Amino acid sequence: MLKNLIAGCLIFILGIGLSFANPAEDAPVPDEGMWLPIYLKKLNERDMKNDGAHFSADDVYNINHSSFKDAVVCLNGGQCTGEIVSDDGLILTNHHCGYDNIAEHSTVENNYLKNGFFAKSKSEELVNKDFTVQILVFMEDETSLINNAVKDITSDDIKRARIRSIRDSIAKDASQGDKYKAEVKGFFAGNDYYLVVYQVFTDVRLVGAPPASIGKFGGDVDNWMWPRQTGDFSMFRIYTGPDGKPAPYSTNNIPYKPKYFFPISLKGEKKDDFAMVMGFPGNTSRYVTSYDLEFNRDCNNPASIDVLETEMGIMKKDMDANEAVKLKLAANYASLANTEKYLVGQELMLKHGAGFDVKIKQEKEFQDWTSTDKDRKDKYGNILNDIKDDNAKLKSLEPQLSYFFGMFNSSLLSYGFNYYAFSKYTDDNKSKPTRAELDTLAKTINPAAEAYFKDSGIVTDKKVLKALLLDFYNNVPEGKRPAAISNIIASEKKAPNAEAAINMFIDDLEKKSVIVDARKNKDFLDHPNIRKLKKDPFYIFMGDLIKYYFTELKPVYDDASQEIGKKHKLYMQALREWQSNKTFYPDANSTLRISYGKVLPYKPRDAVSYKYYTTYEGILEKYNPKDPEFMVPQRELDLFAKKDFGRYAEDDTLRINFIANTDITGGNSGSPVLDADGNLIGLAFDGDWESMIGDLAFNPATNRTICVDIRYVLWIIDKYAGASNLINEMKIVER
């Protein structure tokens, strides 16, 4: 429970930090906005067609007949997006979206990350654990129903509980038992509510992936950068029961028959061509205040970057020393590296004042608007000052708040919190548990324990925990540290310094702790012993951390964060009232969105101009056999030398990536990029360096979506991998 609470708190902290509004013109700007599909006809269809689209809003979203939305899939609850490209449920997404699964199927002897994998028949496709695909059935506006039901309730606590109850009831009815996954999500800071209903598939198999030297070409060096030459794609397939309905894995399952799948165009893209992205963007925060930006710049970002760099440095050293460890940690390391570089870029821009002048100007104009009307002044006049004050409360908890959450990047620490469930029996004032109660608790912890001890990255993780504890000690002033850490330093009397004391404490846990040592842990969970647990050094350590959180952090944190949430909701309401002629789009929240614009080059700074596409020549220019980030498979080099591009060539070259000024964020990875006819021309996989502040504000001059050209994807499948079976099941539109 506490583990989930801490995870939720961390998400909130990140969310309130990455946020400021970006004023727009009164009419929708076609290249900015993550638009809801149910309002596309009303708000965007005319602009889309003026921009070049040949299809209608009904072609994009329709619940009465097949439409584009039936071919856009949400992967693993919102981690990524994919698109269906065949009548047999074949999915394309990014290589980095499939990275976990590719690594999971890899061994040192049969390394699919290094060598790639393409199934030459359906029987060769690989079964994945814990992989889900969600397809949107429909969305429905529930705002009036919910807001009318609570409009007369004055108590915030009662109102929240009533809203939660209504949302749960609506979702339960819509789910029709276990037929669908349904939830009512908040939009516009909780002012609006929409029901989203999905069909969920759990038998999803790995079909293909290029080597990482193609799918991750450029690595961390090129990440978030343009120009780019990365074949960032992987392939999966949805399977159903023989009746065509979602079903768990079975050898009797059959490929999914979709309502719609995307045709693929070989025509390519030209400058100023229409481009549209559909996907499930995760989180943006473009409608809050400069005070939230300050918290992010001054508190959350620096600590998060420090924690990530500490963890990555240890992981990298162990990965370089051992191939098996490298495979085990590869996916997690790639994710951490992606986040770290993103935060570094964003922090750099925030420190240079990006967005602050625009935000402060808007806030002044807002205050002027409220001051001209007594009712507005009474209702909205204090919002900005209140948000400023509540952010100051959060700042009073820094840096200990950010470093506290950062410690939970350690698997041992997050796993160890499962044992907090025993605290109801270990506290001195608690009653003695029965054997049945202890056994029941132990059974609930068993899966987490099995997963932790099966993890071949345990040795590295203990090094990470040591470093994160030392990070906390070094960055948090004395008097603000938890007793858990101070006690370690005091108890290890032979240690010459804090680092040595922390190292000795963690090293000794295997000898002394029933939580940390695998054999002792199995014995304990088979025969739980409260007396033994109460003396366990790691359990005591965790108890001190929990006490610190609940006494020193949580009260202020809960009060400030709840107040900020309330004020953001009121501020969002005020913005929509103030700018009533403006067409607002809601911040991203992992629901299906549409973004459209054009294929465009850009100029990032003085005397620098970028083309809108890259070619294979860029791969050869960056190729370095001594640098793992820029290695190229020999087979690809041979094909390049022959210029064996087949029907995928344009002007005697092979295009690799292109850019468009569509509006995306995390969660959009793998999203289909469609041309004016609704044909697939690419896969969105990244943003440019200048868009690192894009979750806070969209700058049409420099924000770009980086896409894999679909012709490069097909060339890899066909010419490089020889997987003609996959090419043959797609509908390919020739020039």
Summary of the structure (lengths in Angstrom):
residues: 735
radius of gyration: 26.6
end to end distance: 56.3
largest distance: 79.6
contacts: 2474
relative contact order: 0.17
helix: 51%
strand: 15%
